[in-house]
């Protein structure tokens, strides 16, 4: 009885040991491949990262007379690629087809004034925002505005506020006018004329999108960005495939580094003026 028991016991432990080794091998395989990222592997092999972009939206991305890409997003993509030891290349793609290039693996990332679309979360992942194109409150430079007073609808009382008719700023002002006593909406043909109304005293403030505001403020030093309007935030991000965690991590790291060392701020100044740096820095 004892002789039969001992061999069986040895075989059982041998079986258990082999099973444990097999389990360890499988676990190691999944640990190694858990962060599989075909796009990142392709990038590392070629030392090139390909961005899909719709080059029809100045000053973010466009094509010059020679067919070369230029713009804020293009400069940013090249700067990020350089930080990762890579070369940036670009493919012109219609806006509706941008995410599709990630799904098929044709391109590695999308940079095209892209606002996060939560419904695309199964297909794409997104970096932190590098630009906010939402609505800004523009006032004369000598006007003091407390952001808390705006949030509490106190500053708006008795004010005349201008915006381009039909714009997001116009919708916000009309909403405020139902909540605030004495607020007078002033509809303007375009964003520039809304800000001009502030400069000439016809309005106390204007609500306009950030891109139009920064462009106008370059040549109108008597005006300033008084506040951003959180309910209208439009954060621009870089998109990668949802199956590209390593690429997402590396791009996020590079964006954070550029934000921290001021180089992203300098890029904003190049394309949008000093007001863009102050606004993104929360000044």
C-alpha positions, 0 to 999 in steps of 0.5 A, a space after each residue: 500500500 505504501 509503495 503504491 502511494 509514494 509513486 502516485 504522490 510523486 507523479 501528482 506533485 510533478 503534474 502540479 509543478 508542470 501545471 504551475 509552470 504552464 500557468 506561469 508561462 501563460 501569465 507571463 505571456 499576457 503580462 508581456 502582451 497586455 500592452 500590445 500596441 501595433 501602432 507603437 510597434 509600427 512607429 518604432 520600426 519606421 521611426 515615423 509617426 503618421 498623423 491624419 488631419 483635415 487641412 481645411 481649418 486655418 490656423 490649425 491645419 492647411 496646405 500651402 501653394 506647394 501642397 505642404 502642411 502648415 498650422 498650429 496643429 502641424 507645428 505641435 505634431 512635429 514638436 511632439 514627434 521630435 520629443 519622441 525621437 520620431 519624424 512626423 508625417 501627415 495624411 490629408 483626410 476629410 474630417 468625418 473619416 479621421 477616426 476611421 484611419 485609426 481603426 484600419 491602422 492606416 494612420 497612427 494618430 489624429 490631430 485636426 482641431 479634434 474635440 473629444 467625442 465620448 461616443 467614439 470611445 470604443 474606437 479611439 482614446 484621447 490625450 489631454 487637451 492642448 487648446 480650448 476653443 470655447 467661448 470667451 468673455 471679452 471686455 475693455 482692459 480696464 474692466 474688472 471681472 470676477 469669475 465667481 461673479 459670472 458663475 453666480 450671474 451677478 456681473 451680468 446684471 445691467 450689462 449689454 453683451 454682444 455676440 455674433 447672431 446664432 453663435 454659441 455666445 449668442 445662445 449663452 447670452 440669451 440664456 443668461 437674459 432669462 436668468 439675470 435682471 437687466 441684461 441686454 443682448 446685442 446681436 452682431 453680424 460677426 464676432 469682430 463686430 461684437 468685439 468692436 461694440 465693446 471697444 467703442 462702448 456700445 457693449 460691456 462685453 462680448 462672448 466670442 469663440 477663442 480663435 476669433 477672440 485671439 485673432 482680434 486681440 492681436 491688434 486691439 490692445 484696449 480689449 482683454 480676455 476677461 474669462 472663459 465660459 466653462 459651459 462652452 468649453 471645446 478642448 482640442 485633443 489628439 486621438 489614437 486608436 483605443 488599442 494603442 495605450 503605449 502611443 497614448 501614454 507617450 503622446 500624453 507625456 510629451 504634451 505634459 512636458 511641453 506644457 510644463 516647460 513653456 514650449 506649448 505656450 510659445 507655440 500658442 503665442 506664435 499662432 494666436 498671440 500673447 492672450 492665448 498663453 495667458 488664458 491657457 495659463 489661467 491668468 
